[in-house]
Amino acid sequence: MQRTSHTTPEIRTKRGFRISTLVASAVVVAGGIILPATAASAGTMPDSAVTTVAAHHKNHDQKDHHKKSQHKKEHEKNKGNATGGDGGNATTNGGGNATGGNGGNATTNGGGNATGGNGGDATTNGGGNATGGNGGDATTNAGGDATGGNGGDATTNGGGDATGGNGGDATSNGGGDATGGNGGNATSNGGGDATGGNGGDATA
């Protein structure tokens, strides 16, 4: 008896190409266009695909340039200011001396403003001396304004001497304004001496 066998014929397209061959040889290019591998490698890309790629690169370059330009503008706009810290206040109630802290100095080298810190106030209520802190100096080297800190006030209520702090000096080396700090006030309510602080020098 002769045995016969049946095999399932391979599915072919109307033009006789195998589906597996078509899938393996298909290449996706820009814009979602599907081309055979031979056409994609041997021929040139369609004009629409070339235009899409070129436009993408141009847009990317423009964005990158814009980011760098914007960063430079922000850096130039924000040149950074410097402000010295204020000196601490001092108060005594039992006869001891009180001395306010000095204000911190401030220096800028990139065009920002510099402001020296204010000197701390000093108060004594039991006969001790009171000395206000000195204002901080301010220096700018690239065009910013310089403002010296104010001297701290001094007040005595029990006979001690009161001496106001000196104002900070201000120096501008790049064309900005320079303003010296004010000297601190001195008040004695118990017979002691009172000496106001000197104003700071200004150099532009």
Backbone hydrogen bonds in HBPLUS format (Angstrom, degrees):
<---DONOR---> <-ACCEPTOR-->    atom                        ^
c    i                          cat <-CA-CA->   ^        H-A-AA   ^      H-
h    n   atom  resd res      DA  || num        DHA   H-A  angle D-A-AA Bond
n    s   type  num  typ     dist DA aas  dist angle  dist       angle   num
A0013-THR N   A0017-PHE O   3.17 MM   4  5.61 166.2  2.19 151.1 155.3     1
A0016-GLY N   A0013-THR O   2.97 MM   3  5.16 160.3  2.01 107.9 114.1     2
A0022-LEU N   A0018-ARG O   3.06 MM   4  6.43 153.6  2.13 147.8 154.9     3
A0023-VAL N   A0019-ILE O   2.94 MM   4  6.21 162.7  1.97 157.6 161.3     4
A0024-ALA N   A0020-SER O   3.03 MM   4  6.11 163.9  2.06 145.1 149.8     5
A0025-SER N   A0021-THR O   3.03 MM   4  6.07 144.1  2.16 141.1 150.4     6
A0026-ALA N   A0023-VAL O   3.35 MM   3  5.30 159.1  2.39  99.6 105.7     7
A0037-ALA N   A0025-SER O   2.30 MM  12  4.81 123.0  1.60 142.2 163.6     8
A0027-VAL N   A0035-LEU O   2.59 MM   8  5.20 155.7  1.64 160.5 169.7     9
A0035-LEU N   A0027-VAL O   2.80 MM   8  5.20 171.9  1.80 155.9 157.8    10
A0029-VAL N   A0033-ILE O   2.98 MM   4  5.52 169.2  1.99 163.2 165.7    11
A0032-GLY N   A0029-VAL O   3.20 MM   3  6.00 134.5  2.42 144.7 147.0    12
A0040-ALA N   A0036-PRO O   2.85 MM   4  6.09 154.9  1.92 154.7 163.0    13
A0041-SER N   A0037-ALA O   2.91 MM   4  5.98 151.0  2.00 148.0 154.5    14
A0042-ALA N   A0038-THR O   2.87 MM   4  5.66 157.2  1.92 140.5 148.2    15
A0043-GLY N   A0039-ALA O   3.03 MM   4  5.25 146.7  2.14 121.4 131.8    16
A0049-ALA N   A0046-PRO O   3.04 MM   3  5.32 122.4  2.38 103.5 117.3    17
A0050-VAL N   A0046-PRO O   3.08 MM   4  6.44 161.1  2.12 156.8 162.0    18
A0051-THR N   A0047-ASP O   2.91 MM   4  6.07 160.8  1.95 150.3 155.7    19
A0052-THR N   A0048-SER O   3.01 MM   4  6.17 150.6  2.10 138.8 146.7    20
A0053-VAL N   A0049-ALA O   3.03 MM   4  6.30 162.1  2.06 153.3 156.5    21
A0054-ALA N   A0050-VAL O   2.96 MM   4  6.14 167.0  1.98 153.3 157.1    22
A0055-ALA N   A0051-THR O   2.92 MM   4  6.01 160.3  1.96 147.2 152.9    23
A0056-HIS N   A0052-THR O   3.00 MM   4  6.17 149.6  2.09 142.5 151.0    24
A0057-HIS N   A0053-VAL O   3.07 MM   4  6.38 161.7  2.10 153.3 156.6    25
A0058-LYS N   A0054-ALA O   2.97 MM   4  6.18 160.8  2.01 150.4 156.2    26
A0059-ASN N   A0055-ALA O   2.91 MM   4  6.03 160.7  1.95 146.8 152.1    27
A0060-HIS N   A0056-HIS O   2.92 MM   4  6.13 154.4  1.99 146.7 154.1    28
A0061-ASP N   A0057-HIS O   2.93 MM   4  6.14 160.6  1.97 150.2 154.7    29
A0062-GLN N   A0058-LYS O   2.98 MM   4  6.21 157.1  2.04 148.3 154.6    30
A0063-LYS N   A0059-ASN O   3.02 MM   4  6.24 157.9  2.07 147.5 152.9    31
A0064-ASP N   A0060-HIS O   2.99 MM   4  6.20 161.5  2.02 150.7 155.7    32
A0065-HIS N   A0061-ASP O   2.92 MM   4  6.09 160.1  1.96 148.9 154.3    33
A0066-HIS N   A0062-GLN O   2.89 MM   4  6.04 153.0  1.97 144.2 152.1    34
A0067-LYS N   A0063-LYS O   2.95 MM   4  6.20 155.1  2.01 149.3 155.2    35
A0068-LYS N   A0064-ASP O   3.14 MM   4  6.40 163.7  2.17 148.7 152.3    36
A0069-SER N   A0065-HIS O   2.90 MM   4  6.06 162.1  1.94 150.3 155.8    37
A0070-GLN N   A0066-HIS O   2.83 MM   4  5.92 160.0  1.87 148.9 154.6    38
A0071-HIS N   A0067-LYS O   2.93 MM   4  6.08 157.0  1.98 146.8 153.2    39
A0072-LYS N   A0068-LYS O   3.04 MM   4  6.24 154.1  2.11 144.6 151.3    40
A0073-LYS N   A0069-SER O   2.99 MM   4  6.26 157.2  2.04 147.9 154.0    41
A0074-GLU N   A0070-GLN O   2.94 MM   4  6.16 161.3  1.98 151.2 155.9    42
A0075-HIS N   A0071-HIS O   2.96 MM   4  6.11 152.0  2.04 142.5 150.5    43
A0076-GLU N   A0072-LYS O   2.93 MM   4  6.17 155.1  1.99 147.7 154.2    44
A0077-LYS N   A0073-LYS O   2.85 MM   4  6.00 150.9  1.93 146.4 155.1    45
A0078-ASN N   A0074-GLU O   2.93 MM   4  5.99 162.9  1.96 147.8 151.7    46
A0082-ALA N   A0113-ASN O   2.79 MM  31  6.26 162.3  1.82 161.1 167.4    47
A0115-THR N   A0082-ALA O   2.82 MM  33  6.28 154.6  1.88 154.6 163.3    48
A0084-GLY N   A0115-THR O   2.78 MM  31  6.21 157.6  1.83 157.2 165.1    49
A0104-GLY N   A0085-GLY O   2.68 MM  19  4.90 170.9  1.69 156.0 159.1    50
A0087-GLY N   A0118-ASN O   2.65 MM  31  6.07 166.7  1.66 166.6 171.5    51
A0101-GLY N   A0088-GLY O   2.75 MM  13  4.75 163.8  1.77 146.7 151.2    52
A0090-ALA N   A0121-ASP O   2.71 MM  31  6.23 152.1  1.78 152.6 162.5    53
A0123-THR N   A0090-ALA O   2.72 MM  33  6.19 151.0  1.81 151.6 161.9    54
A0092-THR N   A0123-THR O   2.83 MM  31  6.43 149.2  1.93 150.3 160.7    55
A0125-ASN N   A0092-THR O   2.70 MM  33  6.10 152.0  1.77 150.9 160.9    56
A0098-ALA N   A0129-ASN O   2.71 MM  31  6.22 156.9  1.77 158.8 167.2    57
A0131-THR N   A0098-ALA O   2.76 MM  33  6.24 156.0  1.81 156.5 164.9    58
A0100-GLY N   A0131-THR O   2.76 MM  31  6.22 156.6  1.81 157.6 165.9    59
A0120-GLY N   A0101-GLY O   2.68 MM  19  4.91 172.5  1.69 159.1 160.9    60
A0103-GLY N   A0134-ASN O   2.70 MM  31  6.12 166.9  1.71 167.6 172.5    61
A0117-GLY N   A0104-GLY O   2.80 MM  13  4.81 171.1  1.81 150.8 153.1    62
A0106-ALA N   A0137-ASP O   2.84 MM  31  6.34 150.8  1.93 152.5 162.4    63
A0139-THR N   A0106-ALA O   2.83 MM  33  6.30 154.0  1.90 154.8 163.7    64
A0108-THR N   A0139-THR O   2.98 MM  31  6.56 150.6  2.07 153.5 163.0    65
A0141-ASN N   A0108-THR O   2.99 MM  33  6.30 151.2  2.07 154.3 163.6    66
A0114-ALA N   A0145-ASP O   2.85 MM  31  6.29 163.5  1.87 165.5 171.2    67
A0147-THR N   A0114-ALA O   2.91 MM  33  6.33 156.3  1.97 156.6 164.5    68
A0116-GLY N   A0147-THR O   2.85 MM  31  6.28 158.5  1.90 158.1 165.5    69
A0136-GLY N   A0117-GLY O   2.66 MM  19  4.85 173.6  1.66 158.2 160.0    70
A0119-GLY N   A0150-ASN O   2.71 MM  31  6.11 168.1  1.72 168.3 172.7    71
A0133-GLY N   A0120-GLY O   2.76 MM  13  4.79 169.2  1.77 150.6 153.5    72
A0122-ALA N   A0153-ASP O   2.80 MM  31  6.30 154.6  1.87 155.2 164.0    73
A0155-THR N   A0122-ALA O   2.87 MM  33  6.31 153.2  1.94 153.9 162.9    74
A0124-THR N   A0155-THR O   2.95 MM  31  6.51 153.0  2.03 154.5 163.3    75
A0157-ASN N   A0124-THR O   2.84 MM  33  6.17 153.0  1.92 154.3 163.5    76
A0130-ALA N   A0161-ASP O   2.76 MM  31  6.23 161.1  1.80 162.5 169.2    77
A0163-THR N   A0130-ALA O   2.80 MM  33  6.24 156.6  1.86 157.4 165.5    78
A0132-GLY N   A0163-THR O   2.77 MM  31  6.21 159.7  1.81 159.7 166.9    79
A0152-GLY N   A0133-GLY O   2.67 MM  19  4.87 173.7  1.68 159.5 160.5    80
A0135-GLY N   A0166-ASN O   2.69 MM  31  6.11 168.3  1.70 168.4 172.7    81
A0149-GLY N   A0136-GLY O   2.84 MM  13  4.84 173.9  1.84 151.8 153.5    82
A0138-ALA N   A0169-ASP O   2.83 MM  31  6.29 153.6  1.90 154.1 163.1    83
A0171-THR N   A0138-ALA O   2.83 MM  33  6.25 155.6  1.88 155.3 163.7    84
A0140-THR N   A0171-THR O   2.91 MM  31  6.44 154.6  1.98 156.8 165.3    85
A0173-ASN N   A0140-THR O   2.78 MM  33  6.03 168.4  1.80 156.6 160.8    86
A0146-ALA N   A0177-ASP O   2.67 MM  31  6.11 162.7  1.70 161.1 167.0    87
A0179-THR N   A0146-ALA O   2.73 MM  33  6.19 152.9  1.81 153.8 163.4    88
A0148-GLY N   A0179-THR O   2.72 MM  31  6.17 157.9  1.77 158.8 166.7    89
A0168-GLY N   A0149-GLY O   2.63 MM  19  4.81 174.1  1.63 157.9 159.4    90
A0151-GLY N   A0182-ASN O   2.59 MM  31  6.00 169.0  1.60 170.3 174.3    91
A0165-GLY N   A0152-GLY O   2.75 MM  13  4.75 170.2  1.76 150.6 153.3    92
A0154-ALA N   A0185-ASN O   2.64 MM  31  6.11 151.8  1.72 151.1 161.3    93
A0187-THR N   A0154-ALA O   2.66 MM  33  6.11 150.4  1.74 150.8 161.5    94
A0156-THR N   A0187-THR O   2.71 MM  31  6.25 152.7  1.78 154.4 164.2    95
A0189-ASN N   A0156-THR O   2.60 MM  33  5.89 165.6  1.62 156.8 162.2    96
A0162-ALA N   A0193-ASP O   2.53 MM  31  6.00 158.0  1.58 156.0 164.3    97
A0195-THR N   A0162-ALA O   2.60 MM  33  6.09 153.3  1.67 153.4 163.3    98
A0164-GLY N   A0195-THR O   2.59 MM  31  6.07 156.9  1.64 155.5 164.2    99
A0184-GLY N   A0165-GLY O   2.59 MM  19  4.74 172.9  1.60 160.1 160.2   100
A0167-GLY N   A0198-ASN O   2.52 MM  31  5.95 168.1  1.53 168.0 172.6   101
A0181-GLY N   A0168-GLY O   2.78 MM  13  4.75 176.1  1.78 152.0 153.2   102
A0170-ALA N   A0201-ASP O   2.65 MM  31  6.10 153.3  1.72 153.2 163.0   103
A0203-THR N   A0170-ALA O   2.68 MM  33  6.12 150.1  1.77 151.0 161.7   104
A0172-SER N   A0203-THR O   2.64 MM  31  6.11 159.0  1.69 159.6 167.4   105
A0200-GLY N   A0181-GLY O   2.63 MM  19  4.77 170.1  1.64 150.5 154.1   106
A0197-GLY N   A0184-GLY O   2.70 MM  13  4.65 167.7  1.72 145.3 149.3   107
